[in-house]
Amino acid sequence: MAVEFAFYAIWRWVLPEFDIQIPLWGLIAVMTFWAAFAVVDFIFITRILRRQALVGLPAMVGSRGRVRSPLSPEGQVMIKGELWGAKSIDGNIDIGEMVAVVGQDGLQLIVRRAGTSNLKAPGSSPTR
């Protein structure tokens, strides 16, 4: 409401001082556009703020990455640009191979080769 009043005040008192004339329909069009923009902006921002960000280790399950140090069965993997300690459930995995995260054990990721169809760790829940 304050913005609309500011538009009106500028139209009514400031622009005539500079000998600028804008018709009333022009002012109404600007205010209508501004109101529509405010409503759309409010809806868009409200939806963004309601969205819950998924962060932390549980968000890593299902991610894919590349082995940085041999997993025999423990080593390191690069996932989403971050280096993580990992443990392989598929035995030894060499440097450069692609892996998929299937769970976590504390701060260590449980991984298996990316081509493996079953993405669940055998006999364990994905998180501890």
Secondary structure, DSSP 8 states (H G I E B T S, - for coil): -HHHHHHHHIIIIIHHHTT----HHHHHHHHHHHHHHHHHHHHHHHHHHHS----SGGGGTT-EEEEEE-BSSEEEEEETTEEEEEEESSS-B-TT-EEEEEEEETTEEEEEETT-S--S-TTS-S--
